[in-house]
Amino acid sequence: MSSKNHDEILSRFIAITQCSSKEAAEYLENANWNEQTAVDFFFDSGRSQVPDPIPSPKIKTNQNIPSLYLFIYLFTMVTQTVGVYL
């Protein structure tokens, strides 16, 4: 494989894994420059630093109001605010 191909594979690997070029080259060499295998090695090794997903916001509601009634109330308020009447 040519040096140009190695550089392209190295660049893509770094873009995917966000690791250093030295570390990327080690993974790629261990995978015989097979990009998919190297990526699998990287993520299987636990070295990835994938951030935790952003938690969805908690909506505080009065627990005594059933969800359907809350939806109807909010829908009514929104439609009246924008001037839409059914």
Stockholm file with secondary structure:
# STOCKHOLM 1.0

chainA/1-86         MSSKNHDEILSRFIAITQCSSKEAAEYLENANWNEQTAVDFFFDSGRSQVPDPIPSPKIKTNQNIPSLYLFIYLFTMVTQTVGVYL
#=GR chainA/1-86 SS CCHHHHHHHHHHHHHHHCCCHHHHHHHHHHTTTCHHHHHHHHHHTTCCCCCCCCCCCCCCCCTTSCHHHHHHHHHHHHHHHTTCCC
#=GC SS_cons        CCHHHHHHHHHHHHHHHCCCHHHHHHHHHHTTTCHHHHHHHHHHTTCCCCCCCCCCCCCCCCTTSCHHHHHHHHHHHHHHHTTCCC
//
